Every structure is written in structure tokens, then in C-alpha cells.
Amino acid sequence: MKALADSTRLTMVASLWEAAAPICICDFTAGLGLTQPTISHHMAKLKEAGLVESEKRGIWIYYRLRDKMPTETRKLLSQLLD
């Protein structure tokens, strides 16, 4: 829950929740008006919390919600984001 206390991270998780495919870090910078290092910092916090996974494709990193997230966590996110 601490990772979601920041409004930027909650917005990022909401975007990942609604996305049909992984989202590039560059899309977050454009959409949120933040620099790449700032977005990377927030994503690192979400990864530490076990909420997101990443995959490097060329020079970009793509993020998605963790596939094997505990059921309780997924239910909580559903309540927060739907």
C-alpha cells in the first residue's frame, strides 16, 4: 500500500491496469509530463512492492502489472481502480 500512496505511482498502476499490452517508459514520460529518471524511480518502487514487471526491448523498458500477483492484491487494485 505504501507504494500506491504516491499519486504518480497510482496513476501509473491505473494505466497499466487498463492497458492491453505493456507500456513503454517513454509513454509514461509523455503522458505524465515527468522526466525519464523520475518515471524510472517510481517504477523501481512499484517493482520493489511486487506490483509490476519489466522487459527490455532495445533501448526501452516496457512495464506491465505482475502476472502472478496475489489474489488479495489484485482484488484491492480492482477496488481502487475500477
Secondary structure, DSSP 8 states (H G I E B T S, - for coil): -GGGGSHHHHHHHHHHHH-SS-EEHHHHHHHHT--HHHHHHHHHHHHHTT-EEEEEETTEEEEEE-TT--HHHHHHHHHHH-
